[in-house]
């Protein structure tokens, strides 16, 4: 048994991470101080330019967050656009009764209420059909008689957009009687199923709480802030919006509208020197970040003194420390590299020396485990290949049942003597197709449709032999026909059902075999059910656990199929049998979905 070797280093440190952190911290600190001392004046002059880039990145992030928020709101409009109840309600279809109409209104209202329950930032959701119908998130809604729907700006914008979502400027929503809310409206014209005929307008009123939270969480200094305007110059959001609405404060809206997206401009007045960074959204808003330049850099004298102080300690010592640490850290890695080269040459008996249990030691331990595991898997693979070849041999033996072939040929001869030429042609053709499918050597996995054709031919032959003693139903879902399965998967179970369940019923009720196939999640499930005599627990065990040399056992084909399934697909797949005496037997086969 291989053992790992441990040795204690002369000067141990706690962890590899501590070593790397120490070396690079000292080197980076020294480099920063020395570089800053030489380039002090350049750094001070470049602060303003760097600040513009920083503000731009911040505003880009705000843009992404707000765009994501608006996209979520747009998805709500898509929900209404595709909801069959909404489409029917606003269409020209008439209702049988007022009760029928109220049922649709309740279903749509419940849908909108469910959305509002999870989104506290939505003030209301409404749909206005061009047929005069109206429904909202409330069961009982009274529209304001003094507000004309056609005169609303968001309504006009939605109709003009032709099915695209649009955002309005902030406004007081007065549609609902006795309610006046400050909102931004997202609206969209709803089309019929053909995508051409307009049938109504969908409206979501947003109370701006999410946008307020996004903008308030942005750090642009103590005095810096973010505000939003639309293309018409209306302020959508501002941290001091009430002062602006009251004309107690002004903002550089005109300059913002003239500045290209992604650019900045500087304003210097009695309020101080400020950088304005402008970014366009995809839905007609402009996001503006404002930062005060006096907050972007600390005192110049403090910066200079700090550089001088740290430079005194960062001239010679970092070089010596980095040389010592680099040598110490690289040695165990070189040892591990040499051991890896041995594995590359095929030596799987190698075990690397573990000097200490830091990160490198853990890496060496993982390497040792990997080598042992690889060696084990190689041996297991060889064993599995041997089992696979053995299973394929048993499959070949079970494919051609000489008794079945003899009885089929005997039936063909008998029908020929009876001048039943059509039956002779039909049985011979079915036998040829069946054996043609069984002798394809290159394809272990075949489409399920091929397997269905195989068992259809097999059952056709058996039906012509047993006549009214045998009935069968093949109920395989067509949706799984394109998936792959093992070749000759079902025939052994059908053969077992005929010879041990149906054939010996001796004039009792007619024998019935039902073959089903259906998808089940990521799996495919087959069932072969018969109404024959059934089996005892001992007989079922014999099907799976009979010895290979026991030629009297009729379960060699079933046991072989079960082993093939587990070998190809894994131990979670295979065959299950349930049976009751005088009731019948049901065999369930589970395989994965394979395209």
C-alpha positions in Angstrom: 0.0 0.0 0.0 1.4 3.4 -1.0 2.0 5.9 1.9 2.3 9.6 1.8 5.6 11.0 3.1 5.7 14.0 5.4 8.7 16.2 6.4 8.8 19.3 8.6 10.2 22.5 7.0 13.0 24.4 8.6 11.2 27.7 8.7 7.4 27.0 8.5 4.9 29.7 7.7 1.2 29.4 8.3 -0.1 29.2 4.7 0.9 29.7 1.1 -1.7 32.5 0.9 0.1 34.4 3.7 3.4 34.0 1.9 2.0 35.3 -1.4 0.1 38.2 0.3 3.3 39.3 2.2 5.5 39.2 -0.9 3.1 41.0 -3.3 1.9 43.5 -0.7 5.4 44.6 0.0 6.3 44.8 -3.7 3.1 46.5 -4.8 3.4 49.0 -1.9 6.9 49.9 -2.8 6.1 50.2 -6.5 3.1 52.5 -5.8 5.1 54.7 -3.5 8.1 55.1 -5.8 5.9 55.6 -8.9 3.7 58.1 -7.1 6.7 60.1 -5.9 8.0 60.5 -9.4 4.6 61.1 -11.0 3.1 63.2 -8.3 2.3 66.2 -10.5 1.0 64.0 -13.3 -1.3 62.2 -10.9 -2.9 65.4 -9.6 -3.5 66.7 -13.1 -5.0 63.3 -14.2 -7.5 63.1 -11.4 -10.2 65.0 -13.2 -9.9 62.9 -16.3 -10.0 59.6 -14.3 -12.9 60.9 -12.4 -14.9 61.3 -15.6 -14.2 57.7 -16.4 -15.2 56.6 -12.9 -18.5 58.5 -13.0 -19.2 57.1 -16.5 -18.8 53.5 -15.2 -21.1 54.3 -12.2 -23.7 55.7 -14.5 -23.4 52.8 -16.9 -24.1 50.5 -13.9 -27.2 52.6 -13.0 -28.3 52.4 -16.6 -28.0 48.6 -16.6 -29.9 48.3 -13.3 -32.7 50.6 -14.5 -32.8 48.9 -17.9 -33.2 45.6 -16.1 -36.0 47.0 -14.0 -37.8 48.4 -17.1 -37.3 45.0 -18.8 -39.1 43.3 -15.9 -42.0 45.7 -16.3 -42.0 45.0 -20.0 -42.2 41.3 -19.2 -45.4 42.0 -17.3 -46.9 43.6 -20.5 -45.8 40.5 -22.4 -47.7 38.4 -19.9 -50.8 40.3 -20.7 -50.0 40.2 -24.4 -49.9 36.4 -24.4 -52.6 35.7 -21.8 -55.6 34.0 -23.5 -58.1 35.5 -21.0 -56.9 39.1 -21.7 -56.8 38.5 -25.5 -60.4 37.1 -25.5 -61.7 39.8 -23.2 -60.5 42.7 -25.4 -61.3 41.0 -28.7 -64.6 41.4 -30.6 -65.9 38.1 -29.2 -69.2 38.5 -27.4 -70.0 36.9 -24.0 -72.9 34.6 -23.5 -74.0 36.5 -20.4 -72.9 39.1 -17.9 -71.9 36.3 -15.6 -69.6 35.0 -18.3 -68.0 38.4 -18.7 -67.5 38.8 -14.9 -65.8 35.5 -14.8 -63.2 36.7 -17.3 -62.8 40.0 -15.4 -62.2 38.1 -12.2 -59.6 35.8 -13.7 -57.7 38.8 -15.2 -58.0 40.8 -12.0 -56.7 37.9 -10.0 -53.7 37.7 -12.3 -52.9 41.4 -11.9 -53.4 41.2 -8.1 -50.9 38.3 -8.0 -48.3 40.5 -9.8 -49.0 43.4 -7.5 -48.6 41.2 -4.4 -45.0 40.5 -5.4 -44.1 43.9 -6.8 -44.7 46.7 -4.3 -43.3 49.3 -6.7 -46.3 48.9 -9.1 -49.2 51.2 -8.3 -51.7 49.7 -10.7 -52.2 47.5 -13.7 -55.0 48.1 -16.2 -56.2 47.0 -19.7 -58.4 49.1 -21.9 -59.9 47.3 -24.9 -60.9 49.2 -28.1 -64.2 47.3 -27.7 -65.0 49.5 -24.7 -64.1 46.9 -22.1 -61.9 47.7 -19.1 -60.3 45.6 -16.4 -57.8 46.4 -13.7 -56.1 44.8 -10.7 -59.1 45.7 -8.6 -62.4 43.9 -8.6 -64.4 47.1 -8.4 -63.0 50.1 -10.2 -64.6 53.4 -11.0 -63.0 55.5 -13.7 -62.8 59.3 -13.2 -65.6 60.8 -15.4 -63.6 64.0 -15.8 -60.6 62.2 -17.3 -60.7 61.3 -21.0 -58.7 58.2 -21.8 -57.9 59.2 -25.3 -56.3 62.5 -24.1 -53.8 60.7 -21.9 -50.2 61.1 -23.1 -49.3 57.5 -22.3 -52.3 56.3 -24.3 -51.3 58.3 -27.4 -47.7 57.1 -27.1 -48.8 53.5 -26.9 -50.9 53.8 -30.0 -48.2 55.5 -31.9 -45.6 52.9 -30.9 -47.6 50.1 -32.7 -47.1 47.4 -30.2 -43.8 48.4 -28.5 -43.6 49.4 -24.9 -43.2 53.1 -24.1 -42.5 55.0 -20.9 -44.2 58.3 -20.1 -42.8 61.3 -18.1 -43.7 61.5 -14.4 -47.3 62.7 -14.1 -50.4 62.6 -11.8 -52.5 59.6 -12.7 -56.1 60.6 -12.4 -57.9 57.7 -14.2 -59.3 56.2 -11.0 -62.0 58.2 -9.3 -60.7 60.0 -6.1 -57.1 58.8 -6.7 -54.2 61.0 -7.7 -50.8 59.3 -7.8 -47.4 60.5 -8.9 -46.3 57.8 -11.3 -44.5 56.9 -14.5 -46.6 54.9 -16.9 -45.4 52.0 -19.0 -48.0 51.3 -21.8 -48.2 49.0 -24.8 -50.8 48.5 -27.5 -52.1 44.9 -27.5 -52.4 43.1 -30.9 -54.7 40.3 -31.9 -53.4 36.7 -32.6 -52.5 37.7 -36.2 -50.2 40.4 -34.9 -51.8 43.1 -37.0 -55.2 44.1 -35.6 -54.9 46.4 -32.5 -57.3 45.5 -29.8 -56.4 47.6 -26.8 -53.8 49.2 -24.5 -52.1 47.7 -21.5 -51.0 50.1 -18.7 -48.6 49.6 -15.7 -48.2 52.6 -13.3 -44.9 52.6 -11.5 -44.4 54.6 -8.2 -40.7 55.0 -8.9 -39.6 53.5 -5.5 -37.2 51.1 -7.2 -35.6 53.9 -9.3 -35.3 56.0 -6.2 -33.5 53.2 -4.4 -31.2 52.5 -7.3 -30.2 56.2 -7.6 -29.9 56.8 -3.8 -27.4 53.9 -3.4 -24.9 55.4 -5.8 -21.8 56.9 -4.1 -20.5 60.0 -5.9 -19.2 61.7 -2.8 -21.0 63.4 0.0 -22.5 66.0 -2.4 -22.7 64.0 -5.6 -26.0 62.6 -6.9 -27.8 61.1 -9.9 -30.8 62.4 -11.7 -32.9 61.3 -14.8 -34.5 63.3 -17.6 -36.5 62.2 -20.6 -35.9 63.4 -24.2 -38.3 66.3 -23.8 -36.4 67.7 -20.8 -38.8 66.6 -18.1 -37.2 65.4 -15.0 -38.1 61.8 -14.2 -36.1 61.6 -11.0 -34.1 64.0 -8.9 -33.1 63.8 -5.2 -34.4 67.3 -4.8 -37.3 67.1 -7.2 -39.7 69.0 -4.9 -37.3 72.0 -4.9 -37.0 71.9 -8.7 -40.8 71.6 -9.1 -41.2 74.6 -6.9 -38.5 76.6 -8.9 -36.4 76.9 -5.7 -33.5 75.0 -7.5 -32.4 74.7 -11.1 -30.6 72.0 -13.0 -28.5 72.0 -16.2 -31.2 70.3 -18.2 -30.4 72.2 -21.5 -26.7 71.2 -21.3 -27.7 67.6 -20.5 -29.9 67.4 -23.6 -27.2 68.8 -25.9 -24.4 66.5 -24.6 -23.9 63.2 -26.5 -24.4 60.0 -24.7 -21.2 58.8 -22.9 -19.7 62.3 -22.8 -19.2 64.7 -19.9 -19.2 68.4 -19.3 -18.0 70.6 -16.4 -20.0 73.4 -14.7 -18.2 75.9 -12.4 -20.4 78.4 -10.6 -21.3 79.5 -7.0 -22.3 75.9 -6.1 -18.8 74.6 -6.9 -17.0 72.8 -9.7 -19.0 69.8 -10.9 -18.7 67.1 -13.5 -21.8 66.0 -15.3 -21.7 62.6 -17.0 -24.6 61.7 -19.4 -25.7 58.3 -20.5 -28.7 57.4 -22.8 -31.1 54.5 -22.1 -32.8 52.3 -24.6 -36.2 53.7 -23.7 -35.7 57.5 -24.1 -34.3 58.5 -20.7 -31.0 60.2 -20.0 -29.2 59.3 -16.7 -26.9 62.0 -15.4 -24.2 61.6 -12.7 -23.0 64.7 -10.9 -19.8 64.7 -8.9 -18.0 67.6 -7.1 -14.3 67.8 -8.1 -13.2 68.9 -4.6 -14.3 65.5 -3.2 -12.4 63.5 -5.8 -8.9 64.0 -4.3 -7.6 64.4 -0.8 -5.4 67.3 0.3 -2.3 67.6 -2.0 0.0 68.2 1.0 -1.3 65.1 2.8 -0.8 63.0 -0.4 2.8 64.3 -0.8 3.7 63.7 2.9 2.3 60.1 2.7 4.3 59.3 -0.4 7.6 60.5 1.2 6.9 58.6 4.4 6.2 55.3 2.7 9.0 55.7 0.2 11.6 55.7 3.1 10.6 52.1 3.9 10.1 50.9 0.4 13.5 51.1 -1.4 15.6 48.1 -0.6 13.7 45.8 1.7 11.0 44.7 -0.8 13.7 43.4 -3.2 15.3 41.2 -0.6 12.1 39.9 0.8 10.7 39.0 -2.7 13.9 37.0 -3.6 13.7 35.0 -0.5 10.0 34.3 -0.7 10.0 33.4 -4.4 12.6 30.8 -3.8 10.8 29.4 -0.8 7.4 29.3 -2.6 8.6 27.8 -5.9 10.4 24.8 -4.4 7.4 22.6 -3.5 5.8 23.4 -6.8 8.8 22.2 -8.7 8.8 18.9 -6.7 5.1 18.4 -7.6 5.9 19.2 -11.3 8.5 16.5 -11.4 6.0 13.9 -9.9 3.4 15.0 -12.5 5.9 14.3 -15.3 6.2 10.7 -14.0 2.4 10.3 -14.2 2.6 11.6 -17.8 5.0 8.8 -18.6 2.5 6.3 -17.3 3.8 5.7 -13.8 0.6 5.6 -11.6 2.5 4.3 -8.6 4.0 7.7 -7.9 3.1 9.6 -4.7 4.3 13.1 -4.2 6.0 14.2 -1.0 3.9 16.5 1.2 6.1 18.8 3.2 3.4 20.8 5.0 -0.4 21.1 5.0 -0.8 24.5 3.5 -2.3 25.1 0.0 0.6 23.4 -1.8 0.3 20.5 0.6 -3.4 20.2 0.0 -2.7 20.3 -3.8 -0.2 17.5 -3.4 -2.7 15.5 -1.3 -5.3 16.0 -4.0 -2.7 14.9 -6.7 -2.1 11.7 -4.7 -5.8 11.0 -4.5 -6.2 11.7 -8.2 -3.5 9.3 -9.2 -4.9 6.5 -7.0 -8.4 7.2 -8.3 -7.2 7.3 -11.9 -5.5 3.9 -11.4 -8.6 2.5 -9.9 -10.8 3.8 -12.8 -8.5 2.4 -15.4 -8.7 -1.0 -13.8 -12.5 -0.6 -13.5 -12.8 0.4 -17.1 -10.9 -2.7 -18.2 -13.3 -4.8 -16.1 -16.4 -3.0 -17.5 -15.2 -3.6 -21.1 -14.9 -7.3 -20.3 -18.4 -7.3 -18.9 -19.7 -5.4 -21.9 -18.2 -7.9 -24.3 -19.7 -10.7 -22.2 -23.1 -9.0 -22.2 -23.0 -8.5 -26.0 -22.3 -12.3 -26.4 -25.3 -13.1 -24.3 -27.3 -10.7 -26.3 -26.3 -12.4 -29.5 -27.3 -15.8 -28.0 -30.7 -14.5 -26.9 -31.5 -12.7 -30.2 -32.1 -15.9 -32.2 -34.3 -18.3 -30.4 -34.2 -21.6 -32.4 -37.6 -22.7 -31.1 -39.2 -19.5 -32.3 -37.5 -19.7 -35.7 -38.5 -23.4 -36.1 -42.1 -22.7 -35.1 -42.3 -19.7 -37.4 -40.9 -21.6 -40.4 -43.2 -24.5 -39.6 -46.2 -22.1 -39.7 -45.0 -20.7 -43.0 -44.8 -24.2 -44.5 -48.3 -25.1 -43.2 -49.8 -21.9 -44.6 -48.1 -22.6 -47.9 -49.7 -26.1 -48.0 -53.0 -24.4 -47.2 -52.6 -22.0 -50.2 -52.6 -19.0 -47.8 -50.2 -17.1 -50.0 -50.8 -13.7 -48.6 -50.3 -14.9 -45.1 -47.0 -16.6 -46.2 -45.8 -13.4 -47.7 -46.8 -11.3 -44.6 -45.2 -13.7 -42.1 -42.0 -14.1 -44.2 -41.7 -10.3 -44.6 -42.2 -9.7 -40.9 -39.6 -12.4 -40.1 -37.0 -10.9 -42.5 -37.5 -7.4 -41.1 -37.2 -8.7 -37.5 -33.9 -10.5 -38.1 -32.6 -7.7 -40.2 -32.9 -5.4 -37.2 -31.3 -7.9 -34.9 -28.1 -8.5 -37.0 -27.1 -4.8 -37.2 -23.7 -4.9 -35.5 -22.5 -1.3 -35.7 -25.4 0.3 -33.9 -25.9 -0.6 -30.3 -28.3 2.4 -29.8 -31.2 2.8 -32.3 -34.1 5.2 -32.5 -37.2 4.0 -30.5 -39.1 4.0 -33.8 -36.8 1.1 -35.0 -37.5 -0.8 -31.8 -41.3 -0.3 -32.2 -41.0 -1.6 -35.8 -39.1 -4.7 -34.5 -41.6 -5.6 -31.8 -44.5 -5.0 -34.3 -43.0 -7.5 -36.7 -42.4 -10.0 -33.8 -46.0 -9.7 -32.5 -47.4 -9.9 -36.0 -45.7 -13.3 -36.4 -46.9 -14.5 -33.0 -50.4 -13.3 -33.7 -50.5 -15.3 -36.9 -49.4 -18.3 -35.0 -51.7 -18.1 -32.0 -54.7 -16.3 -33.7 -57.4 -15.5 -31.2 -55.4 -16.8 -28.2 -53.2 -13.7 -28.4 -54.2 -10.0 -28.6 -51.9 -7.1 -28.2 -51.8 -3.2 -28.0 -48.8 -1.1 -28.8 -49.2 2.3 -27.2 -45.9 4.1 -27.7 -46.0 8.0 -27.5 -44.9 9.4 -30.8 -43.0 12.2 -29.0 -40.3 9.7 -27.9 -39.8 8.0 -31.3 -36.8 10.1 -32.1 -34.9 9.2 -28.8 -32.3 6.4 -28.7 -32.6 3.1 -26.9 -30.7 -0.1 -26.7 -31.3 -2.5 -29.7 -33.8 -5.3 -29.0 -34.8 -3.9 -25.6 -38.4 -5.0 -25.5 -38.6 -8.3 -27.4 -37.2 -10.5 -24.5 -40.0 -9.2 -22.2 -42.7 -9.7 -24.8 -41.4 -13.2 -25.5 -41.5 -14.0 -21.8 -45.1 -12.7 -21.6 -46.2 -14.9 -24.5 -44.5 -18.2 -23.5 -44.9 -18.0 -19.7 -48.0 -15.8 -19.3 -50.3 -16.2 -22.3 -49.6 -19.5 -24.1 -50.6 -21.8 -21.2 -53.9 -20.2 -20.4 -55.7 -23.3 -21.8 -58.9 -22.0 -23.2 -59.5 -19.4 -20.5 -59.9 -15.7 -21.4 -58.0 -14.4 -24.4 -54.4 -13.4 -23.8 -53.7 -9.6 -23.9 -50.3 -8.0 -24.0 -50.1 -4.2 -23.7 -46.8 -2.3 -24.6 -46.7 1.3 -23.4 -44.0 4.0 -23.8 -44.1 7.5 -22.5 -41.7 10.4 -21.4 -41.2 11.0 -17.7 -39.1 14.1 -17.0 -35.6 13.3 -18.2 -36.4 9.6 -18.5 -38.4 7.3 -20.8 -40.5 4.6 -19.2 -41.7 1.4 -21.0 -44.3 -1.0 -19.6 -45.1 -4.6 -20.9 -48.2 -5.8 -19.2 -50.0 -9.2 -19.7 -53.1 -10.8 -18.2 -51.4 -14.2 -17.9 -50.9 -16.5 -15.0 -48.5 -14.2 -13.2 -45.4 -15.2 -11.2 -44.4 -16.0 -7.7 -41.6 -14.0 -5.9 -39.3 -17.0 -6.4 -40.0 -17.0 -10.2 -39.3 -13.3 -10.4 -36.0 -13.7 -8.5 -35.0 -16.4 -10.9 -35.4 -14.0 -13.9 -32.7 -11.7 -12.4 -30.5 -14.0 -10.4 -30.3 -17.2 -12.4 -26.9 -18.6 -13.1 -25.4 -18.2 -16.5 -24.9 -22.0 -16.9 -28.5 -22.7 -16.1 -30.0 -23.3 -19.5 -33.4 -24.2 -18.0 -33.9 -20.6 -16.8 -36.1 -18.5 -19.1 -34.7 -15.3 -17.6 -31.4 -15.2 -19.3 -32.7 -12.7 -21.9 -34.4 -10.5 -19.2 -31.3 -10.5 -16.9 -29.1 -9.7 -19.9 -31.2 -6.7 -20.9 -31.2 -5.4 -17.3 -27.4 -5.7 -17.2 -27.1 -4.0 -20.5 -29.2 -1.1 -19.4 -27.2 -0.6 -16.2 -23.9 -0.9 -18.1 -24.8 1.7 -20.8 -26.9 4.1 -18.8 -26.0 3.7 -15.1 -27.3 1.8 -12.1 -30.3 4.2 -11.6 -31.9 2.7 -14.7 -33.1 -0.8 -15.3 -36.0 -3.2 -15.0 -38.7 -3.6 -12.4 -41.3 -6.5 -12.2 -44.6 -6.6 -10.4 -46.8 -9.7 -10.7 -49.7 -11.4 -9.0 -50.8 -15.0 -9.5 -53.9 -15.4 -11.8 -53.8 -11.6 -12.4 -50.9 -11.0 -14.7 -47.4 -9.4 -14.8 -46.2 -5.8 -15.5 -42.6 -5.1 -16.4 -41.4 -1.5 -16.2 -38.2 -0.4 -18.0 -36.6 3.0 -17.4 -33.9 4.5 -19.6 -32.7 8.1 -20.0 -33.6 10.5 -22.9 -30.9 10.3 -25.5 -31.1 12.4 -28.7 
